[in-house]
Every structure is written in C-alpha cells, then in structure tokens.
Amino acid sequence: MASHNAQVIRLIGLFKLLKGILLIAVGIGAFRMIHSDVTDIATRLVGRLGLDPGGRYVGRLLLETANLTPDRIRALGAGSFLYAALFLTEGVGLWMVKRWAEWFSVIITSSLVPFEIYEIYRHLTILKIVALLVNLAVVAYLLYQIRRGGPVSK
C-alpha cells in the first residue's frame, strides 16, 4: 500500500513539474515578445489556427492583446517564472516523496483556491470547475497522507 501512495504523490509531483515547465515556456515567450506587436502576432495565430476572430472568446483575447504594454508583458514573464519556481519546488519535493513538499503543496495549492472560486464566480466554465475540484482533491489527499503519517520520508 505504501508504494501506491508514493506513486500517487509522485504523480502529483509530475503534474506540478509539468506546470512549472509550461510556465517557464510562457515566461520565455513573454520576454521574447516585449518589443513585438502582440496583437499582430495573435491575429496571425488565430488565422493560422482557423479560429473566428469575431468569436466571443477569440475576439476578447485579441482586444486584450491591444492593452499589453511592454511593462505588463515583462510582469507576466516575471510572474510566470515566479510561479514556475514554486511549482518546480513542489514537483521535485513530491517526486522525492518528502514530507515538507506535501506541506508546501498543501499551503500553495490551498492559497490559490479563493482565486479559483472568484474566477468561477466571474465567469463559470466547466474547465474552471474541474481545475478547482482537482486542486481540492490534491489538497485533501495530501492532508490525508500527512495526517496518517503516510509512506514519505521526513
């Protein structure tokens, strides 16, 4: 049973590592686009993907790109790297099945739940609900493991 619990914790760690890697890619992309015409790039990408630029979500995205100043893009890149560092720390610690990483992950993930609920309140989507439920399940599982003194090394 202990090896199954460690596998679940490692799976959560892998998920955190993947999110960290994705955020690094977002940060690099943001810094590469600081002095670019983001609206033009987004419009070309929408055309390449065959999306409707007049559609509700795509249209809103294109309008938002017009508001992206170099300072906002720089802040987006820096924020992405900051969150990537948190996710990578969580991921490595969980992959190594460390107790501190369980606590760290519970604290970080729980602290984001109010923002997720606010986003659901602002605009309800199934994806936001699924993300909230997954994060709550991760927190509940890790708290269960911590409470029962699971199979992790201290």
Backbone bond lengths (Angstrom), bond angles and torsions (degrees), N, CA, C in turn:
res aa  C-N    CA-C-N  psi(-1)  N-CA   C-N-CA  omega(-1)  CA-C   N-CA-C  phi
1 M - - - 1.449 - - 1.528 111.35 -
2 A 1.316 116.07 -36.81 1.454 119.88 -178.30 1.522 111.41 -62.07
3 S 1.328 117.64 -38.03 1.459 119.30 -179.12 1.527 110.74 -68.41
4 H 1.349 117.58 -33.68 1.466 120.35 176.71 1.526 110.22 -64.13
5 N 1.330 117.15 -43.69 1.461 121.04 178.78 1.526 110.89 -62.62
6 A 1.315 116.89 -41.41 1.461 120.56 177.73 1.529 110.56 -64.17
7 Q 1.331 116.84 -36.85 1.459 120.22 178.19 1.528 111.13 -64.98
8 V 1.318 117.22 -41.03 1.461 120.68 178.46 1.528 109.91 -64.34
9 I 1.326 116.23 -42.95 1.471 119.79 178.79 1.526 109.94 -64.24
10 R 1.309 117.60 -39.85 1.477 120.43 176.84 1.523 111.54 -65.85
11 L 1.314 117.79 -35.49 1.459 121.26 177.03 1.533 109.79 -64.10
12 I 1.320 117.02 -42.59 1.462 120.71 175.71 1.531 109.21 -62.03
13 G 1.332 116.70 -42.36 1.459 120.84 177.87 1.519 112.14 -61.30
14 L 1.323 117.05 -41.23 1.466 121.32 178.11 1.520 110.38 -62.37
15 F 1.334 116.31 -42.24 1.463 120.97 177.55 1.532 110.17 -60.36
16 K 1.325 117.29 -42.70 1.472 121.13 178.64 1.531 110.59 -65.21
17 L 1.331 116.89 -40.41 1.467 120.58 177.92 1.528 111.01 -62.52
18 L 1.321 116.99 -42.71 1.467 120.60 178.95 1.533 110.83 -63.29
19 K 1.337 117.01 -41.10 1.460 119.82 176.90 1.525 110.33 -63.45
20 G 1.328 117.48 -39.33 1.459 120.81 177.82 1.520 112.01 -63.14
21 I 1.319 116.97 -42.93 1.468 121.01 178.89 1.523 110.58 -64.85
22 L 1.325 116.92 -41.58 1.459 120.80 177.46 1.530 110.88 -61.70
23 L 1.327 117.01 -41.18 1.464 119.95 179.10 1.526 112.06 -68.07
24 I 1.316 117.69 -32.20 1.469 119.64 174.48 1.527 109.45 -64.07
25 A 1.331 116.82 -42.49 1.465 120.43 177.83 1.530 110.74 -61.89
26 V 1.330 117.24 -41.00 1.467 121.01 177.81 1.533 109.92 -63.26
27 G 1.331 116.83 -43.90 1.463 120.65 179.39 1.515 112.42 -62.00
28 I 1.321 116.40 -44.16 1.470 120.23 178.36 1.524 109.89 -63.45
29 G 1.324 115.90 -44.65 1.462 120.14 178.35 1.515 111.99 -60.29
30 A 1.324 116.67 -41.46 1.466 120.29 179.57 1.527 110.84 -62.86
31 F 1.320 116.89 -46.93 1.463 119.06 -179.18 1.523 112.41 -66.27
32 R 1.328 117.06 -29.52 1.463 119.67 177.50 1.529 111.42 -73.29
33 M 1.339 117.17 -19.80 1.465 120.55 -175.73 1.526 112.85 -103.32
34 I 1.313 118.01 8.78 1.471 120.22 -176.17 1.528 111.92 -55.56
35 H 1.298 118.40 -43.38 1.466 120.91 -176.43 1.524 111.64 -108.98
36 S 1.341 115.96 32.26 1.456 121.37 178.71 1.520 110.06 -110.63
37 D 1.332 115.10 162.62 1.460 120.71 173.18 1.526 107.14 -84.20
38 V 1.330 116.10 93.08 1.457 122.18 -173.94 1.520 110.82 -63.33
39 T 1.333 117.17 -37.75 1.468 120.34 179.62 1.517 110.39 -62.67
40 D 1.325 117.55 -42.13 1.459 120.82 178.69 1.531 110.80 -64.39
41 I 1.306 116.59 -43.17 1.471 120.79 178.82 1.524 110.04 -62.28
42 A 1.331 117.27 -45.19 1.461 121.48 179.98 1.527 111.16 -64.32
43 T 1.323 117.16 -40.64 1.466 121.05 179.58 1.528 110.43 -63.68
44 R 1.326 117.28 -43.86 1.470 120.15 177.57 1.523 111.32 -63.84
45 L 1.342 117.28 -39.86 1.462 121.15 178.96 1.527 110.77 -64.74
46 V 1.312 117.39 -41.88 1.467 121.69 178.12 1.530 109.43 -60.47
47 G 1.330 116.52 -43.23 1.467 120.56 178.52 1.520 112.07 -64.54
48 R 1.328 116.41 -42.34 1.461 121.23 179.53 1.524 112.04 -63.78
49 L 1.333 116.22 -35.52 1.466 120.52 179.98 1.524 112.49 -83.33
50 G 1.326 116.58 -5.79 1.455 120.53 178.54 1.523 113.48 73.53
51 L 1.323 116.86 25.94 1.460 120.97 179.59 1.524 110.27 -86.85
52 D 1.315 116.61 157.16 1.458 122.87 178.95 1.525 109.57 -84.03
53 P 1.345 118.27 111.09 1.464 119.67 -178.84 1.526 112.96 -65.37
54 G 1.325 117.51 -17.52 1.454 120.75 178.01 1.514 113.19 -92.56
55 G 1.338 116.74 -0.04 1.458 120.78 179.96 1.517 111.14 -67.51
56 R 1.319 115.64 160.62 1.467 121.57 -174.78 1.526 112.68 -55.90
57 Y 1.319 117.13 -53.99 1.468 120.94 -175.08 1.519 112.15 -79.12
58 V 1.305 116.26 -42.93 1.466 120.06 -178.95 1.524 109.60 -66.54
59 G 1.321 116.79 -41.38 1.465 120.48 178.12 1.520 111.85 -61.65
60 R 1.336 115.71 -41.97 1.468 119.98 178.70 1.526 110.15 -64.88
61 L 1.343 116.68 -41.39 1.464 120.35 178.19 1.526 110.82 -60.30
62 L 1.334 116.53 -44.38 1.464 119.58 179.80 1.529 111.33 -64.52
63 L 1.333 117.43 -37.78 1.466 119.93 176.70 1.525 111.47 -65.22
64 E 1.328 116.41 -40.37 1.468 120.57 179.64 1.523 111.87 -64.32
65 T 1.328 117.71 -33.76 1.467 119.73 -179.48 1.524 110.98 -64.43
66 A 1.328 117.19 -27.35 1.474 120.02 178.41 1.525 111.08 -66.98
67 N 1.321 117.87 -23.92 1.467 121.66 -179.26 1.522 113.27 -88.92
68 L 1.314 117.66 0.72 1.463 120.36 -176.81 1.526 110.42 -83.50
69 T 1.320 114.92 107.55 1.461 120.79 175.53 1.535 107.62 -89.63
70 P 1.323 117.11 163.52 1.467 118.69 176.44 1.532 112.89 -55.34
71 D 1.334 117.71 -36.71 1.469 120.07 178.70 1.523 111.61 -65.83
72 R 1.328 117.37 -39.87 1.470 120.59 178.52 1.530 110.85 -67.85
73 I 1.322 116.03 -38.28 1.468 119.95 178.27 1.528 109.44 -66.30
74 R 1.315 116.72 -41.49 1.467 121.51 178.05 1.531 109.97 -61.76
75 A 1.329 117.23 -42.31 1.465 121.40 178.80 1.532 110.40 -65.53
76 L 1.310 117.42 -39.08 1.462 121.45 176.70 1.524 110.25 -61.69
77 G 1.320 116.71 -44.82 1.464 120.46 178.58 1.519 112.24 -63.39
78 A 1.322 116.59 -45.33 1.468 120.25 179.72 1.528 110.90 -64.56
79 G 1.329 116.71 -42.58 1.466 120.73 177.51 1.515 111.83 -61.74
80 S 1.325 116.18 -39.31 1.466 120.37 177.85 1.518 111.32 -61.91
81 F 1.322 116.52 -42.49 1.469 119.66 178.77 1.527 111.78 -67.22
82 L 1.336 116.28 -36.76 1.459 120.12 178.20 1.531 110.65 -63.75
83 Y 1.320 116.54 -49.53 1.464 119.60 178.15 1.527 111.38 -64.64
84 A 1.318 116.92 -35.57 1.463 119.99 177.38 1.526 110.23 -60.84
85 A 1.324 116.75 -41.97 1.473 120.01 178.88 1.527 110.78 -61.27
86 L 1.334 116.93 -41.88 1.468 120.20 177.60 1.529 111.37 -63.17
87 F 1.335 116.21 -48.35 1.468 119.69 -178.91 1.528 111.81 -64.86
88 L 1.320 117.49 -38.29 1.462 119.85 179.09 1.524 110.90 -67.89
89 T 1.332 116.81 -37.91 1.469 120.11 176.40 1.524 109.96 -62.98
90 E 1.337 116.39 -46.95 1.462 120.44 177.31 1.529 110.27 -59.15
91 G 1.324 115.56 -48.58 1.458 120.63 -175.39 1.513 113.27 -61.49
92 V 1.323 116.75 -46.00 1.467 119.96 179.73 1.525 110.47 -64.50
93 G 1.328 116.46 -45.02 1.461 119.89 179.86 1.519 112.41 -62.96
94 L 1.333 116.86 -42.11 1.467 119.69 178.66 1.524 110.90 -69.50
95 W 1.328 117.17 -37.27 1.460 120.05 177.69 1.531 110.25 -61.37
96 M 1.331 115.78 -36.23 1.461 120.86 178.32 1.533 111.15 -82.55
97 V 1.328 116.29 -1.24 1.467 124.41 178.19 1.530 110.89 55.80
98 K 1.325 114.72 55.94 1.467 121.96 -179.64 1.522 110.09 -101.23
99 R 1.310 116.68 140.00 1.461 122.26 -179.97 1.532 111.08 -61.64
100 W 1.346 117.12 -42.40 1.457 119.37 -179.77 1.520 111.03 -58.57
101 A 1.324 116.90 -34.84 1.463 120.61 -179.23 1.526 111.17 -69.24
102 E 1.334 116.17 -34.01 1.459 119.10 176.16 1.524 109.44 -62.51
103 W 1.334 116.33 -48.47 1.461 120.22 178.53 1.526 110.98 -61.54
104 F 1.310 116.48 -45.09 1.467 121.92 -179.81 1.522 110.15 -58.50
105 S 1.311 116.45 -45.47 1.462 121.66 -179.27 1.524 111.41 -66.39
106 V 1.326 117.07 -40.31 1.466 120.53 177.77 1.533 109.70 -61.45
107 I 1.319 117.10 -44.98 1.466 121.05 -177.64 1.527 110.74 -66.07
108 I 1.326 116.83 -49.23 1.468 120.59 -177.59 1.525 110.62 -64.27
109 T 1.326 116.77 -49.49 1.459 120.36 -176.78 1.524 110.95 -64.94
110 S 1.327 117.45 -41.84 1.471 120.73 178.51 1.521 111.81 -63.67
111 S 1.315 116.71 -36.22 1.461 119.73 -178.03 1.532 112.09 -67.10
112 L 1.320 117.38 -21.62 1.466 120.62 180.00 1.527 113.16 -89.26
113 V 1.326 117.75 -13.12 1.470 121.57 -177.52 1.534 112.00 -58.80
114 P 1.341 120.53 -45.34 1.475 118.22 178.81 1.530 113.34 -58.38
115 F 1.335 117.42 -35.49 1.463 120.52 178.33 1.530 110.58 -68.29
116 E 1.331 115.78 -39.10 1.464 119.54 177.40 1.525 110.93 -63.91
117 I 1.317 117.11 -41.46 1.468 120.77 178.42 1.528 109.98 -64.53
118 Y 1.315 116.71 -41.77 1.465 120.42 177.46 1.530 110.67 -60.46
119 E 1.325 116.91 -43.82 1.464 120.62 178.95 1.528 111.53 -63.69
120 I 1.323 116.94 -37.21 1.469 120.00 176.16 1.523 109.46 -65.50
121 Y 1.321 117.08 -40.66 1.463 121.70 178.06 1.529 110.38 -61.82
122 R 1.335 116.21 -43.97 1.476 120.71 -179.19 1.515 111.78 -64.94
123 H 1.336 116.02 -44.76 1.470 119.54 -178.41 1.520 108.42 -154.03
124 L 1.293 115.22 105.61 1.455 122.18 -176.84 1.536 110.98 -73.88
125 T 1.339 115.53 122.54 1.463 120.67 171.45 1.524 108.19 -136.71
126 I 1.298 115.91 154.79 1.467 120.56 179.72 1.524 110.39 -64.81
127 L 1.316 117.48 -35.31 1.468 121.17 -179.97 1.534 111.11 -63.04
128 K 1.336 117.09 -41.28 1.461 120.56 178.81 1.527 110.79 -66.09
129 I 1.318 116.57 -38.82 1.465 120.29 178.50 1.526 110.39 -65.85
130 V 1.327 116.82 -43.20 1.469 120.62 178.69 1.524 110.30 -62.60
131 A 1.330 117.10 -43.73 1.474 120.60 179.27 1.528 110.51 -60.81
132 L 1.329 117.02 -43.02 1.463 120.62 178.36 1.524 110.93 -62.36
133 L 1.330 116.60 -45.67 1.464 120.35 -179.03 1.532 111.74 -64.15
134 V 1.325 117.12 -39.95 1.466 120.60 177.90 1.530 109.91 -63.16
135 N 1.328 116.65 -45.77 1.465 119.66 -179.64 1.521 111.55 -64.54
136 L 1.335 117.53 -39.84 1.463 120.10 176.97 1.530 111.18 -64.91
137 A 1.337 116.50 -38.36 1.468 120.15 178.03 1.526 110.74 -65.34
138 V 1.326 117.69 -40.24 1.467 121.50 178.20 1.526 109.92 -62.62
139 V 1.329 116.50 -46.54 1.474 120.24 179.55 1.529 110.01 -61.73
140 A 1.335 116.72 -46.05 1.468 120.15 -179.03 1.520 110.87 -61.73
141 Y 1.322 117.58 -43.15 1.462 120.98 -179.44 1.525 111.10 -64.59
142 L 1.322 116.47 -45.16 1.464 119.26 -179.32 1.525 111.36 -66.64
143 L 1.325 117.83 -38.87 1.467 119.89 176.38 1.530 110.54 -63.96
144 Y 1.320 116.62 -38.97 1.466 120.88 176.66 1.533 110.28 -60.71
145 Q 1.329 116.68 -45.09 1.472 121.31 179.76 1.530 111.03 -64.44
146 I 1.322 116.47 -41.74 1.472 120.23 179.42 1.521 109.82 -64.04
147 R 1.325 115.69 -45.92 1.463 120.61 -176.48 1.525 112.20 -63.83
148 R 1.325 116.74 -40.12 1.459 119.25 -177.05 1.529 111.83 -86.28
149 G 1.331 116.11 -1.55 1.459 118.59 178.87 1.516 111.64 70.77
150 G 1.340 115.84 38.57 1.471 124.29 -176.33 1.500 116.60 -40.62
151 P 1.305 116.02 -167.72 1.464 122.79 -169.33 1.509 115.90 -81.40
152 V 1.321 118.23 10.04 1.459 118.25 -172.64 1.509 112.35 -84.47
153 S 1.315 114.11 157.16 1.470 119.21 175.23 1.516 108.04 -81.10
154 K 1.291 115.81 150.12 1.466 120.62 -176.56 1.495 107.77 -87.33
